[in-house]
């Protein structure tokens, strides 16, 4: 440890960066649930055992332990420890707000002023110690001169620090706290950088060759790049209804406050448990970052020559957001509260929807509408080119015009999840005329889409030509709008189907037939295939297609598919199978498992062949069918999710060291983990399951990604 402690700080930072990178989900994924345990370092991809990446709690624990070694390790590990934040408990959320913003009380302005004063003092002392004046009798005079120069630069016409912050706290009017207005000062990180820039500017003008050290800012907000509320819950805290309404933990003011202190934030995830905090100021802080923060009506070039009016709060916010990184991923899964819907509607009406010529005089008096009219006339519609991944799954309360304008404002999308929304054919038509190039698209249970609109978009739109993950999932409640002819045209004409690049595909409830499958070309990269709720599709036809054209399929969904597996509903809501449980089990094993997953027979007259013809190892079935299968047969066992989904899994098959191996020994860690999940009988975490129905956007893994928490429940637990 003594030798490591003498290493340069750069090397310590590289070590911490590798530890952090080991916990990032890798691509391609193994498709299996992440095993929480000590199974060694991450291995080749795709891999389940040892996992392709470390669990997030393990990485966080390792970085936290490094922070306790000494000051050098603390400085190296702290940025990586704060890079990704997952809000879990209400009290930890309040502690997070206090740590990043410095507190919500009105004494925060006093603390900020003291921090600025201390930073100026430290810079001045460093400058005096570096220049030739150090060690003379005029050190105090030189120190005073440096401080005056720094203050003049910061308080000048181009300065970004308010004069009241630069005023020494002792000289301020000690007015009562209740009469003091809330501070409108810039974010702490911007203050510190402004001081550093001012000192460097003074040193360059005087040609001292002075090295300006980095300002020590104890607040970690500048390190945060990822924050989500996927694990946040308030259930079980024994709070009354009044407390839940009037004393919320996650409020719009708190979310806005921490967003202002996170200039490098690139990924934000929200859920239905905190969507009441997604107010209009929060949406502005999220999306108006980087190049998207230019003031409407102002030229985007030459902005350094424009003086910011300190009395104009909107203009000051634009200048502050300009220095922030643009958001790359946003997840609004399940956000349906009135607050969020109203805020998003106002956001679209204010910034994204063009103003008509017949606007009333009353509306023209509004300053925001006037500036918006100028922008649309001179600069065109406002866009956010930095955002690449967007999930709006289950956002059912957003009206189609608002939804269309919002989605079209992102011209660089690669991942888009519009499942269970009010998306209309107009949006697909408009997307086809944009610069969007999608890699992952989900249109599951979109009841307003037509088969013609989906077919036209996938065949003709350049935005859909490079799709590798496509979900057109439907069920018995909301079946797919595609017809048999639409499917045949898609299979033969759509670039994403003919290229053979598909990795994930879900055609559940679509009228797939043996004839349409015969017209479809080979799919060598397809790994997860959804064919649920197709009652007339025979198991023999499915097995023939996978054997001849999609041998690398690992996950196959057959919920209520084929007459051999379909369960009909009788009076009184009782489900009974068309055949007996024994007939269902025999049909599944004889028509799917045996031809797809069993190696051919070996004789002394033929070469030894040990590999099955395909990679199928997980089959999703309905709960009645799983009950009929009982304890399974051989290494095949039933694994249930935390909700209404279940799978028939070959527990002895898995990815080990980047290779799919069948016939794992009984004491192998992966086989033991699969048997443990089967014995749990549904008492598992929300991240257990296969063939996700929600797109993972925060890390960019798409439909093949792994998630837990509320996102995992949507992906693997919910039946609909």
Beta strands, then each sheet from edge to edge (+ up, - down):
strand 1: 84-86
strand 2: 226-228
strand 3: 267-269
strand 4: 329-331
strand 5: 389-391
strand 6: 415-417
strand 7: 440-442
strand 8: 469-471
strand 9: 504-506
strand 10: 528-530
strand 11: 555-557
strand 12: 567-569
strand 13: 575-577
strand 14: 618-621
strand 15: 636-640
strand 16: 646-650
strand 17: 654-656
strand 18: 659-661
sheet 1: 1+ 2+ 3+ 4+ 5+ 6+ 7+ 8+ 9+ 10+ 11+ 14+ 16- 15+
sheet 2: 12+ 13-
sheet 3: 17+ 18-
end
